Amino acid sequence: MAGARVGVNVVKTPDIITLRDGDTGRILTRADIIPGETLRLAANAAANYTELISDNSCYSWSVTGDIGVIDEEGIFTAAAGPAEGSIEVTAGEKTISLPVKVAYPAGEFEDVLKTDPFYEAISFVCEAGLFNGMSESEFMPFGEMTRSMFATVLWRLEGRPETEYKDVFEDVPEGKWYTDAVIWADSLEIVRGYGNGIFGINDRITREQAATILYRYAQSKDENTDAGDSAAELLDDFSSVSEYARPAVNWAFARGILPTEEETGLLAPDKAAYRHVVATAFMNYSLTEG
């Protein structure tokens, strides 16, 4: 008996190349991936409306941009830091390009570890749209919080209200990222200027100032700011809290908004309010609001 003959057509250049997530089977039109993570791709091709039999070794794989590396089996490993580019897949004279963005998700940064005590707070404020990182990869948790930053976070918490520009401060020109926030905060007397036409946009916020500004914001919302029997007065350095700030510090401590320093167990009222400290204060305030 003669053996059956099977015809095989070899297609060098397909009409269509499709990329899928090799684990989920989902068709990909772009890829967003966290730095250092791996994505297994699967390529399929078709010609004359017919799916072709192929595997990843039938294609040439390459990347553009500093997004990472891809091997001959379509396994892509993202770069260690944020980047944008594409994965190129070629069969014969047909090439397709998959846009790739390597980025940390909201609240995920190189300088904020999941083991850090402020990790939850930073994730919370970033996901809520209150804070941004200082770059795509860095939050700078120990960076000093400035007056313009603080006003901007409050403005975002308020829902980014529209504000008509007023030429109030020499150092607050129209059109800056902080302009609307500063004019809004000053109009409600939450964060005031220095009275000499200067707001002090880059001046640092201290811990007692952070408590005071949040206290004023809560009062503007008609919240109960009675501290009751706050234990803040029992702490060794309460006497170093400025007179004007004492009601606010009492309130912030009683509400758990501004905890003591982890290292010293003290209020440290005149110490810089680092970005992670303010992030924690805003998370605590948001979760206990009212």
Secondary structure, 3 states (H helix, E strand, C coil): CCCCCCCCCCCCCCCEEEEEECCCCCECCCEEECCCCEEEEEEEEEECCEECCCCHHHCEEEEECCCEEECCCCEEEECCCCEEEEEEEEECCEEEEEEEEECCCCCCECCECCCCCCHHHHHHHHHCCCCCCCCCCCCCCCCECEHHHHHHHHHHHCCCCCCCCCCCCCCCCCCCCCHHHHHHHHHCCCCCCCCCCCCCCCCECEHHHHHHHHHHHHHHCCCCCCCCCCHHHHCCCHHHCCHHHHHHHHHHHHCCCCCCCCCCCCCCCCCECEHHHHHHHHHHHHHHCC
